[in-house]
């Protein structure tokens, strides 16, 4: 019995890295899996309540490494994928009152600096929404790696932060009796899976 417990404990040690669960981190570039990545947001509505939404399409990549200065993020989000579960509200948010999607179809985030550790990092980069680019910082965590059903190595990360929508020229300002119909501060939450890109693997066009 003791031998079985010891063997189980050893297996756990061998398959769990010091950061996150599952396989030991494989440093390198990971392409974002859009089907398993969500960027969601929360904003005040009529002062007393809140509205949640998300973007269903996220494109890009990130680089993970124990050396935080090597970590990078490069993401593009099509605004057309915005989803608050209410079609009329989505159409309004995509209009010139808010994102003006016909004129500015994408938002982007490109990191400039990563600090901390994989267990608790800060990533600072340029966020572009509409015609405005501003530096923002997100708090993040690498939560683990695993080999999927197709033998791909996947990693998972999560991050969160907040921005002021008016900083990005989203200035809709309808009022109700006790204050603004839509709050200024937007809380952001990101859950992402990425698939490891083997630099030695032949490219698709080769």
VMD Tcl script that draws the C-alpha trace (Angstrom):
set ca {
  {0.00 0.00 0.00}
  {2.80 2.42 0.95}
  {4.61 1.59 -2.31}
  {1.46 2.41 -4.33}
  {1.04 5.74 -2.59}
  {4.72 6.59 -3.14}
  {4.43 5.71 -6.83}
  {1.34 7.90 -7.19}
  {3.08 10.80 -5.45}
  {6.13 10.44 -7.71}
  {3.89 10.44 -10.82}
  {2.25 13.68 -9.69}
  {5.64 15.29 -9.14}
  {6.87 14.25 -12.58}
  {3.79 15.50 -14.42}
  {3.26 18.80 -12.61}
  {5.46 21.82 -13.15}
  {6.22 24.43 -10.55}
  {3.78 26.69 -12.38}
  {0.26 25.49 -13.09}
  {-0.92 21.93 -13.54}
  {-0.20 19.15 -16.02}
  {2.91 18.99 -18.17}
  {6.03 21.02 -17.52}
  {5.89 24.29 -19.46}
  {7.29 24.05 -22.97}
  {8.75 27.50 -23.68}
  {7.88 29.02 -27.04}
  {5.11 30.38 -29.20}
  {1.47 29.35 -28.79}
  {-1.24 30.17 -31.33}
  {-4.48 31.20 -29.66}
  {-7.28 28.66 -30.00}
  {-10.25 30.92 -30.69}
  {-12.74 28.15 -29.86}
  {-11.41 28.00 -26.31}
  {-10.57 31.65 -25.70}
  {-12.88 34.34 -24.44}
  {-12.39 38.02 -23.73}
  {-15.29 39.17 -21.58}
  {-16.22 42.52 -20.06}
  {-18.40 43.94 -17.32}
  {-19.70 47.52 -17.19}
  {-22.15 49.46 -15.01}
  {-25.67 50.01 -16.37}
  {-28.08 52.63 -15.02}
  {-25.72 53.02 -12.01}
  {-27.41 50.26 -9.99}
  {-26.75 47.28 -12.25}
  {-24.18 45.78 -14.65}
  {-24.07 44.30 -18.14}
  {-21.81 41.45 -19.21}
  {-20.54 40.78 -22.71}
  {-17.79 39.00 -24.56}
  {-15.99 38.73 -27.87}
  {-16.41 35.34 -29.50}
  {-13.46 35.63 -31.89}
  {-9.89 36.18 -30.72}
  {-6.88 35.83 -33.03}
  {-3.16 35.93 -32.33}
  {-0.41 34.32 -30.32}
  {1.59 34.48 -27.12}
  {5.08 33.42 -26.12}
  {5.62 31.76 -22.75}
  {8.93 31.37 -20.94}
  {10.26 31.04 -17.40}
  {12.23 34.17 -18.30}
  {9.50 36.78 -18.19}
  {11.34 39.23 -20.44}
  {10.90 36.69 -23.27}
  {7.11 36.50 -22.87}
  {4.98 38.28 -25.48}
  {1.34 38.70 -26.49}
  {-0.05 39.82 -29.84}
  {-3.84 39.73 -30.16}
  {-6.47 40.94 -32.62}
  {-10.18 40.91 -31.75}
  {-12.80 41.46 -34.47}
  {-15.41 43.80 -32.98}
  {-18.08 42.05 -35.08}
  {-17.80 39.08 -32.68}
  {-19.17 41.16 -29.77}
  {-21.94 39.30 -27.94}
  {-24.06 40.48 -25.01}
  {-26.85 37.95 -25.73}
  {-29.17 40.79 -26.87}
  {-29.08 41.45 -30.62}
  {-30.37 45.06 -30.49}
  {-27.84 45.96 -27.81}
  {-25.05 44.33 -29.82}
  {-26.04 46.34 -32.87}
  {-26.00 49.54 -30.82}
  {-22.56 48.75 -29.37}
  {-21.22 48.18 -32.89}
  {-22.65 51.51 -34.09}
  {-20.93 54.91 -34.18}
  {-22.22 55.59 -30.63}
  {-19.70 53.05 -29.34}
  {-17.19 50.94 -31.35}
  {-18.13 52.18 -34.85}
  {-17.28 48.76 -36.27}
  {-17.74 49.77 -39.91}
  {-14.88 52.24 -39.51}
  {-12.78 50.39 -36.91}
  {-13.33 46.63 -37.36}
  {-10.67 45.39 -34.93}
  {-9.13 46.09 -31.55}
  {-5.55 44.96 -30.89}
  {-3.20 44.42 -27.98}
  {0.58 44.16 -28.42}
  {2.69 43.60 -25.33}
  {5.81 45.64 -24.58}
  {6.85 44.23 -21.21}
  {6.11 41.22 -18.98}
  {7.19 41.17 -15.33}
  {6.71 38.99 -12.28}
  {6.47 35.22 -12.58}
  {4.34 32.77 -14.52}
  {2.25 32.28 -11.37}
  {1.58 36.02 -11.06}
  {2.63 38.31 -13.90}
  {1.90 41.76 -15.23}
  {1.85 42.38 -18.96}
  {2.03 45.96 -20.21}
  {1.28 46.78 -23.82}
  {-0.46 48.98 -26.36}
  {-4.22 48.56 -26.58}
  {-5.80 50.03 -29.71}
  {-9.53 50.64 -29.84}
  {-10.99 52.79 -32.61}
  {-8.43 55.53 -33.41}
  {-6.78 55.52 -29.96}
  {-3.75 53.56 -28.74}
  {-2.98 53.63 -25.01}
  {-0.69 51.67 -22.74}
  {-2.53 49.35 -20.34}
  {-1.42 46.71 -17.84}
  {-3.13 43.37 -17.24}
  {-2.61 40.98 -14.34}
  {-2.18 37.38 -15.42}
  {-1.42 33.78 -14.49}
  {-0.24 30.73 -16.40}
  {-2.50 27.88 -15.24}
  {-0.90 24.84 -16.86}
  {-0.10 22.74 -19.92}
  {-1.51 19.50 -21.28}
  {-1.29 17.23 -24.32}
  {-4.65 17.21 -26.08}
  {-6.47 14.43 -27.95}
  {-4.52 15.21 -31.15}
  {-1.10 15.23 -29.46}
  {-0.86 19.01 -29.50}
  {0.70 20.68 -26.48}
  {-1.67 23.27 -25.08}
  {-1.10 25.93 -22.46}
  {-3.68 27.98 -20.61}
  {-3.45 31.51 -19.28}
  {-5.85 33.95 -17.72}
  {-5.67 37.70 -17.26}
  {-7.74 40.61 -16.04}
  {-7.66 44.38 -15.90}
  {-9.71 47.51 -16.33}
  {-9.87 50.46 -18.69}
  {-11.86 53.66 -19.05}
  {-13.93 53.48 -22.23}
  {-13.77 57.25 -22.73}
  {-9.97 57.04 -22.98}
  {-10.60 55.16 -26.23}
  {-13.03 57.64 -27.74}
  {-16.13 55.67 -26.74}
  {-17.99 58.64 -25.33}
  {-21.69 57.71 -25.41}
  {-23.15 59.72 -22.52}
  {-26.90 59.14 -22.15}
  {-28.10 59.98 -18.62}
  {-30.81 58.73 -16.28}
  {-32.11 60.45 -13.15}
  {-29.35 59.17 -10.85}
  {-26.41 59.19 -13.24}
  {-24.95 57.83 -16.49}
  {-26.79 55.09 -18.36}
  {-23.45 53.41 -19.12}
  {-20.48 53.45 -16.76}
  {-17.00 54.56 -17.77}
  {-14.91 51.80 -16.16}
  {-14.80 48.47 -18.00}
  {-13.62 45.33 -16.21}
  {-11.89 42.85 -18.54}
  {-11.46 39.11 -17.99}
  {-9.51 36.83 -20.34}
  {-9.42 33.02 -20.47}
  {-7.23 31.58 -23.20}
  {-5.84 28.32 -24.55}
  {-2.94 28.24 -26.97}
  {-1.43 25.48 -29.12}
  {2.35 25.12 -29.15}
  {4.04 25.93 -32.46}
  {7.07 23.70 -33.04}
  {9.70 25.91 -34.76}
  {11.17 22.78 -36.39}
  {7.88 21.66 -37.92}
  {7.48 22.29 -41.68}
  {5.24 25.20 -42.59}
  {1.92 24.47 -44.27}
  {3.03 25.96 -47.59}
  {6.22 23.90 -47.71}
}
mol new
graphics top color blue
foreach p $ca { graphics top sphere $p radius 0.5 }
foreach p [lrange $ca 0 end-1] q [lrange $ca 1 end] { graphics top cylinder $p $q radius 0.2 }
display resetview
